[in-house]
Each structure stands twice: as structure tokens, then as C-alpha cells.
Amino acid sequence: MKFYTVEPKPYIKQKIIATLIDYTIYFIVFCIYTSVFDENPETGKSTVTGLAALPLIIFWILYFPFLEFVNQATPGHDICKLKVYTLSGGKPSFSMCFKRRLVDFLDIFMYGIPAFICISNTPKHQRLGDLWAKTVIVKNSDILEKEVIF
């Protein structure tokens, strides 16, 4: 029987870079979409409301929670060699990925300060979303496999 233990490290720099990559990609898609489907006649003041805004929310769900559920990483995390795991070293469920990403808004609007404080002060270097979803961000080398033979 195999048991997995997770020994995460902070990886603060990699997490910041991954987040910047991911939200830059999202922001580019957001800007292109809002400029194409702009409802405001004034120049420089793009507005998308109602059902026209729904694809932006769907893209966010597909880009962040869904990619983390399927691939255990977003493109930014892939570039930085980081993966999302459960506390026991398993693959997270979609609801876990969704929960951890809902807190992104709090982190982003507060310039990442809550994330930095949590990563620096929690034993498994988790941010608020990871604490709520019971997940960790680690490199594959941080997952230790132990085999027990009976």
C-alpha cells in the first residue's frame, strides 16, 4: 500500500509569477472581449452588461478552476512547475479548485497582502483559498511516496 505525504515549501516568487502570468492572460482576453462587445458609445469606456458579460465569467471558470481540476495547474503554474494537490497529496476535486479560486478576488483587490501573510505564516504555506479548499501548491518533488508492506 502506498501513502503520500506533502512537504510544501513557500515558493512565494513562483506563486507571484504564476499569478501574474495567469491574470495577464485573463486580462488580455477580458480587454479584447469588452472592446469587441462594447455597449458604450463613448471612446475609452467599454461596457459589457447582461448576458453579454456571461462569457467572461465562463472563461474565468474554465481558465482557473476547470484547468486546475483537469491539469492540476493553470498555464502560469505549469510554467513555474507548480501543481495543486489535496493535503494528502491527491488530485483536487472541481469544488476544491473552485473554492480556492473564489478567494482570488480578495487577494487581488488587496494587492496580494493576505496571500503573502498566509503563505508566510501557515505551516503548509497556504493562502486563504487553499486553507478553505484544503489544498496546497507544491512542486512534484514535494510529494513523498511511502510504501508499506504488510
C-alpha positions as CSV (number, residue, x, y, z in Angstrom):
1,M,0.0,0.0,0.0
2,K,1.3,3.5,-0.9
3,F,0.9,6.5,1.3
4,Y,1.7,10.1,0.2
5,T,2.9,12.9,2.4
6,V,3.1,16.5,1.3
7,E,6.0,18.7,2.4
8,P,5.3,22.0,0.8
9,K,7.8,24.9,0.6
10,P,6.7,28.6,0.3
11,Y,7.6,29.2,-3.4
12,I,6.5,32.8,-3.0
13,K,8.3,34.1,-6.0
14,Q,7.0,31.3,-8.3
15,K,3.4,31.8,-7.0
16,I,3.6,35.5,-7.7
17,I,4.9,34.9,-11.2
18,A,2.3,32.2,-11.9
19,T,-0.5,34.5,-10.7
20,L,0.8,37.4,-12.8
21,I,1.0,35.2,-15.9
22,D,-2.5,33.8,-15.4
23,Y,-4.2,37.1,-14.7
24,T,-2.3,38.8,-17.5
25,I,-3.8,36.2,-19.9
26,Y,-7.2,36.6,-18.4
27,F,-6.9,40.5,-18.6
28,I,-5.9,40.3,-22.3
29,V,-9.0,38.1,-23.1
30,F,-11.1,40.4,-20.9
31,C,-10.0,43.6,-22.8
32,I,-10.3,42.1,-26.2
33,Y,-13.8,40.8,-25.4
34,T,-15.0,44.0,-23.9
35,S,-13.7,46.1,-26.8
36,V,-15.4,43.7,-29.3
37,F,-18.8,43.6,-27.5
38,D,-18.7,47.2,-26.2
39,E,-22.1,48.6,-25.4
40,N,-20.9,52.1,-24.5
41,P,-20.7,54.6,-27.4
42,E,-18.0,56.7,-25.6
43,T,-14.5,56.0,-26.6
44,G,-12.3,54.6,-23.9
45,K,-15.2,53.5,-21.7
46,S,-16.0,49.9,-22.7
47,T,-19.1,48.4,-21.1
48,V,-20.4,44.9,-21.3
49,T,-23.5,44.0,-19.3
50,G,-26.2,41.4,-19.0
51,L,-25.9,38.1,-20.9
52,A,-23.0,39.6,-22.9
53,A,-20.9,39.5,-19.7
54,L,-21.6,35.8,-19.1
55,P,-18.8,34.5,-21.4
56,L,-16.3,36.4,-19.3
57,I,-17.5,34.5,-16.2
58,I,-17.5,31.2,-18.1
59,F,-14.0,31.9,-19.3
60,W,-12.8,32.6,-15.8
61,I,-14.4,29.3,-14.6
62,L,-12.8,27.3,-17.5
63,Y,-9.4,29.0,-17.2
64,F,-8.9,28.8,-13.4
65,P,-11.0,26.1,-11.6
66,F,-11.5,23.8,-14.5
67,L,-7.9,23.8,-15.7
68,E,-6.7,23.2,-12.1
69,F,-9.2,20.3,-11.8
70,V,-8.1,18.7,-15.1
71,N,-4.4,19.5,-15.2
72,Q,-3.8,20.4,-11.5
73,A,-2.3,23.7,-12.9
74,T,-3.1,26.8,-14.9
75,P,-0.6,27.8,-17.6
76,G,1.1,30.1,-15.2
77,H,1.5,27.4,-12.6
78,D,2.7,25.0,-15.4
79,I,5.4,27.5,-16.4
80,C,6.5,27.8,-12.8
81,K,6.4,23.9,-12.3
82,L,3.7,24.2,-9.6
83,K,0.7,21.9,-9.1
84,V,-2.4,21.9,-6.9
85,Y,-2.8,18.9,-4.6
86,T,-5.0,18.0,-1.7
87,L,-3.4,18.0,1.7
88,S,-3.0,14.2,1.4
89,G,-1.2,14.5,-1.9
90,G,-4.1,13.6,-4.2
91,K,-5.8,15.3,-7.1
92,P,-8.2,18.0,-6.0
93,S,-11.9,17.9,-6.9
94,F,-13.6,20.6,-9.0
95,S,-15.3,22.1,-6.0
96,M,-11.9,22.3,-4.2
97,C,-10.4,24.1,-7.2
98,F,-13.5,26.4,-7.4
99,K,-13.3,27.3,-3.7
100,R,-9.6,28.1,-3.8
101,R,-10.1,30.4,-6.7
102,L,-13.1,32.3,-5.3
103,V,-10.7,33.9,-2.8
104,D,-8.5,35.3,-5.6
105,F,-10.7,38.4,-5.7
106,L,-9.8,39.2,-2.1
107,D,-6.1,38.6,-2.7
108,I,-6.1,40.7,-5.9
109,F,-8.0,43.6,-4.5
110,M,-5.7,43.8,-1.5
111,Y,-2.6,43.6,-3.7
112,G,-1.7,40.0,-2.6
113,I,-1.1,41.1,1.0
114,P,-3.5,38.4,2.6
115,A,-1.9,35.7,0.4
116,F,1.6,36.8,1.3
117,I,0.8,36.9,5.0
118,C,-0.9,33.4,4.9
119,I,1.8,31.8,2.8
120,S,4.5,33.2,5.2
121,N,2.6,32.1,8.4
122,T,0.9,28.8,7.8
123,P,2.8,25.5,8.2
124,K,1.9,24.3,4.7
125,H,2.4,27.7,3.1
126,Q,-1.2,28.0,2.0
127,R,-3.1,31.2,1.1
128,L,-6.7,31.8,2.2
129,G,-8.2,29.9,-0.7
130,D,-6.0,26.9,-0.1
131,L,-6.9,26.9,3.6
132,W,-10.7,26.9,2.7
133,A,-10.4,24.3,0.0
134,K,-7.9,22.1,1.9
135,T,-5.3,22.3,-0.9
136,V,-1.6,23.1,-1.3
137,I,0.5,24.4,-4.1
138,V,3.7,22.3,-4.5
139,K,6.2,21.0,-6.9
140,N,6.1,17.3,-7.7
141,S,9.3,16.8,-5.7
142,D,7.4,17.9,-2.5
143,I,5.1,14.8,-2.7
144,L,6.8,11.9,-0.9
145,E,5.7,8.4,-1.6
146,K,6.0,5.8,1.1
147,E,5.2,2.1,0.5
148,V,4.1,0.0,3.4
149,I,4.2,-3.8,3.0
150,F,2.1,-5.9,5.3
